[in-house]
């Protein structure tokens, strides 16, 4: 049986942190360079995502939440209907359930990504 799992956990601390020199000036310079790199990534994300997605507001989050809830309901509803039949699932039913679950998981990840983009300042959030 194949299992697909997604994770919305973002790992931190994965960056290599060299301890090449104990000289405070060298360490400050390195921190400055790393901050410049991080800011470049931030600015790139803000520019590209802002252009691609525009401003977001509570209505866009609500539409995403509703789509995700509908996908969850379709997945669980199909599972409940299959279980009520009292028979083993056919390969087609199993594939359909997997497809519905994947749709729910993808929408969940997209919702979390959109929220993270606002949290990090990549997307502008407009009060409704």
C-alpha positions as CSV (number, residue, x, y, z in Angstrom):
1,X,0.0,0.0,0.0
2,X,1.3,3.4,-1.0
3,X,1.2,6.2,1.6
4,X,1.6,9.9,0.7
5,X,2.1,12.3,3.5
6,X,2.8,16.0,3.3
7,X,4.1,18.2,6.0
8,X,3.5,21.9,6.7
9,X,6.4,21.9,9.2
10,X,9.1,24.2,8.0
11,X,12.6,23.3,9.2
12,X,14.9,25.9,10.6
13,X,18.5,25.7,11.4
14,X,19.4,23.7,8.3
15,X,21.9,26.3,7.2
16,X,25.6,25.4,7.5
17,X,27.1,27.5,10.2
18,X,30.9,27.5,9.9
19,X,33.1,28.4,12.9
20,X,36.1,29.2,10.7
21,X,37.5,32.1,12.7
22,X,37.0,33.5,16.2
23,X,37.9,37.0,15.1
24,X,34.9,39.2,15.9
25,X,35.4,41.3,12.7
26,X,35.3,38.2,10.5
27,X,32.2,36.9,12.3
28,X,30.4,40.3,11.9
29,X,31.3,40.4,8.3
30,X,30.0,36.9,7.8
31,X,26.8,37.7,9.6
32,X,26.3,40.8,7.4
33,X,26.8,38.7,4.3
34,X,24.3,36.1,5.5
35,X,21.8,38.9,6.3
36,X,22.3,40.3,2.8
37,X,21.6,36.8,1.3
38,X,18.5,36.4,3.5
39,X,17.2,39.8,2.5
40,X,17.8,39.0,-1.2
41,X,15.6,35.9,-0.8
42,X,13.0,37.9,1.1
43,X,12.8,40.7,-1.5
44,X,12.7,38.1,-4.3
45,X,9.8,36.3,-2.7
46,X,8.0,39.5,-1.9
47,X,8.3,40.8,-5.5
48,X,7.5,37.5,-7.3
49,X,4.7,36.4,-5.0
50,X,3.2,39.9,-4.9
51,X,3.1,40.1,-8.7
52,X,1.7,36.6,-9.1
53,X,-0.9,36.6,-6.3
54,X,-1.6,40.3,-5.6
55,X,-3.0,41.5,-2.3
56,X,-4.9,39.0,-0.1
57,X,-7.8,39.7,2.2
58,X,-10.1,37.8,4.5
59,X,-12.3,36.9,1.5
60,X,-9.5,35.1,-0.3
61,X,-8.6,33.2,2.9
62,X,-12.3,32.3,3.3
63,X,-12.5,31.0,-0.2
64,X,-9.4,28.9,0.3
65,X,-10.8,27.6,3.7
66,X,-14.2,26.7,2.1
67,X,-12.5,24.9,-0.8
68,X,-10.4,23.0,1.7
69,X,-13.4,22.1,3.8
70,X,-15.3,21.0,0.7
71,X,-12.4,18.7,-0.3
72,X,-12.3,17.2,3.2
73,X,-16.0,16.6,3.2
74,X,-15.8,15.0,-0.3
75,X,-13.0,12.7,0.9
76,X,-14.6,11.7,4.2
77,X,-18.0,11.4,2.6
78,X,-16.8,9.1,-0.1
79,X,-15.0,7.0,2.6
80,X,-18.2,6.8,4.7
81,X,-20.3,5.8,1.7
82,X,-17.8,3.1,0.8
83,X,-17.8,1.8,4.4
84,X,-21.6,1.7,4.5
85,X,-21.7,-0.7,1.5
86,X,-20.3,-3.4,3.8
87,X,-18.0,-4.7,1.0
88,X,-14.3,-4.4,0.5
89,X,-13.2,-1.4,-1.5
90,X,-12.5,-2.0,-5.1
91,X,-9.2,-0.8,-6.6
92,X,-11.2,2.0,-8.3
93,X,-12.8,3.1,-5.0
94,X,-9.4,3.1,-3.3
95,X,-7.9,5.2,-6.1
96,X,-10.8,7.6,-5.9
97,X,-10.4,8.0,-2.1
98,X,-6.6,8.6,-2.6
99,X,-7.4,11.2,-5.2
100,X,-9.8,13.0,-2.9
101,X,-7.4,12.8,0.0
102,X,-4.6,14.2,-2.1
103,X,-6.9,17.1,-3.2
104,X,-7.6,17.9,0.5
105,X,-4.0,17.7,1.5
106,X,-2.9,20.0,-1.4
107,X,-5.5,22.6,-0.5
108,X,-4.4,22.4,3.1
109,X,-0.8,23.0,2.1
110,X,-1.8,25.9,-0.2
111,X,-3.8,27.5,2.6
112,X,-0.8,27.2,5.0
113,X,1.6,28.5,2.4
114,X,-0.6,31.5,1.8
115,X,-0.8,32.2,5.5
116,X,3.0,31.9,5.8
117,X,3.4,34.3,2.9
118,X,1.4,37.0,4.8
119,X,3.3,36.2,8.0
120,X,6.7,36.6,6.4
121,X,5.6,39.8,4.6
122,X,5.8,38.3,1.1
123,X,2.1,39.1,0.4
124,X,0.3,42.3,1.4
125,X,-2.8,41.7,3.6
126,X,-5.6,44.2,3.1
127,X,-8.2,44.6,5.9
128,X,-11.7,44.0,4.6
